[in-house]
Amino acid sequence: MHRLEVKSENKKSEIVFGQYDIISQKVEIPDDAIFITDDNLAKIYGGFLNDKKLIVIEHGDKNKNLSTMDSIYEQLIGLRADRKSFIVGFGGGMVTDIAGFAASTFMRGIRFGFIPTSLLAMVDASIGGKNGVNYHRFKNMIGTFNQPEFVLIDSSFLKTLPDEEYFSGMGEALKHFLIDDKKQFYAFLEKPKAYLNKENVPDKFLFNQAKVKVDIVNRDVKESGERKKLNFGHTFGHAIEKLSGIKHGYSVSIGMVIAAKISYKLGLLSTNEVNDIIASLKSAGLPTETHISKDNIIDAMHKDKKRAGDKIDFIALESIGKAKIVPMKISGLEELFK
Ligand SMILES: NC(=O)c1ccc[n+]([C@@H]2O[C@H](COP(=O)([O-])OP(=O)(O)OC[C@H]3O[C@@H](n4cnc5c(N)ncnc54)[C@H](O)[C@@H]3O)[C@@H](O)[C@H]2O)c1
C-alpha cells in the first residue's frame, strides 16, 4: 500500500492509495461521519452511500458558491452536527473544495477527510489544504488553508467518471510531471496508452502524480513561494477557459503550450522540449491550440485575481521537470505572447 503525508503546523494529512475496503481501515472514519457529495455521485454510488448521513449538493462548479454553503450549514444543523462531528467530502474537486470549506468554518472548524472520485481531485484538488468557493465571477475567492485528516485514493471510482472529465484531469496530471518529474514525463510520452484507460489506472501513476503536489505543498504550505509553480499553464489557461468555456484541463493544456513557447523565447526550453510537450498533450487527447484572438486572451488575463499590480509571477519551465518562477511586467509577458 502506497501512502504520502502532508505536514503543516500542528496537523498532518495522510494520503492513502488502494482499494477502498482496505485503505478505509487505515484511517479513522467515524460511523456517524456526515458525507457531502453531489447529485451525480449520489445516484451512481447510492449503494455505497446508503447507510451514511448524507448531504447532497448540485454538481458543477457554478454551484461552488455561498448559496450552496448556506444550504450545507442548514443541513448540518438539521443533522445535529456539533464540534465533534466529522465531514467526508466524496466527489470531484468541486465537492472536496466545498466540503473542506464547510468543515473548516462550521462551528469554527470540525474534523474532515476526502474520498476523491475524479482524476483531478485525486491528483490535485483534494491534496494541499486549499478549500473554498467561488464568489460571483471570482474563482476560489473565499476560502481557507486547512488540511483534511485523510485522502483515500481508490482508482476504481474513475471507472464511472465521464471520459471528458478524465481527459481534462489528465491536463493537470501532465502539468505535475512537467513542473517536477522529468522521468515520469518521459515514461508517459513513451507509452501514453498505459495511462489513458480509466478502467485500469495504475495506482503508481496516481501516487507519482500526487507526490509532486505533496512535495511542493510540504515545502510551501501557504503558497508564498514554490507552490506557485503549480500554476504553470494557468495564466493563459484561465483566460482561455473563461473565453471559450472549454473544460479546465483542456484550457490548461493550451495554456501550457503557450507557457512552454514563452519559456523557449526566454532562452530556457529547447525546441525539442517544446515539441515533446506538445506531443505528450496530443497523445493524451488534449488540445494544444485555440482560435481565440491574442487580444481577447490578454484582456481576460488582466482580470486574473492572482496578479499583483502590473506585475505577474509567470511560471516558466527551465527544462522539462523543472519549473521556474519568473517575476515580470504584464506588458513584457504580453509582448512575448504576441
Ligand atoms: N483545492 C485545490 O487545490 C484545487 C486544485 C485544483 C482544482 N480545484 C477545484 O476542483 C474543481 C474541479 O474538480 P473536478 O474536475 O473534479 O470537477 P467536479 O467536481 O465538478 O467533477 C466533474 C464532474 O464529474 C462528476 N464526477 C466526479 N467523479 C465522478 C465519478 N467517479 N463518476 C461519475 N461522475 C463523477 C461530477 O459529478 C461532476 O459532474 C474546481 O472547482 C476547481 O476550482 C481545487
The ligand as a Gaussian input file, in Angstrom:
#p B3LYP/6-31G(d) Opt

LIG

0 1
 N       -8.232000      22.942000      -3.822000
 C       -7.351000      22.852000      -4.780000
 O       -6.148000      22.883000      -4.558000
 C       -7.852000      22.680000      -6.196000
 C       -6.949000      22.367000      -7.215000
 C       -7.455000      22.168000      -8.486000
 C       -8.815000      22.295000      -8.734000
 N       -9.650000      22.615000      -7.716000
 C      -11.105000      22.732000      -7.943000
 O      -11.587000      21.464000      -8.368000
 C      -12.780000      21.667000      -9.110000
 C      -12.729000      20.816000     -10.350000
 O      -12.692000      19.469000      -9.964000
 P      -13.262000      18.311000     -10.902000
 O      -12.638000      18.424000     -12.237000
 O      -13.143000      17.035000     -10.157000
 O      -14.767000      18.768000     -11.117000
 P      -16.151000      18.363000     -10.427000
 O      -16.015000      18.068000      -9.003000
 O      -17.095000      19.437000     -10.830000
 O      -16.495000      16.993000     -11.167000
 C      -16.718000      16.995000     -12.554000
 C      -17.957000      16.179000     -12.898000
 O      -17.650000      14.809000     -12.767000
 C      -18.616000      14.168000     -11.931000
 N      -17.908000      13.097000     -11.240000
 C      -16.872000      13.191000     -10.367000
 N      -16.422000      11.970000     -10.043000
 C      -17.189000      11.075000     -10.706000
 C      -17.198000       9.661000     -10.800000
 N      -16.293000       8.896000     -10.166000
 N      -18.151000       9.083000     -11.570000
 C      -19.061000       9.851000     -12.263000
 N      -19.081000      11.178000     -12.234000
 C      -18.144000      11.794000     -11.464000
 C      -19.172000      15.245000     -11.043000
 O      -20.473000      14.937000     -10.607000
 C      -19.161000      16.451000     -11.994000
 O      -20.321000      16.469000     -12.779000
 C      -12.873000      23.160000      -9.414000
 O      -13.845000      23.730000      -8.567000
 C      -11.501000      23.679000      -9.048000
 O      -11.519000      25.016000      -8.617000
 C       -9.202000      22.801000      -6.453000

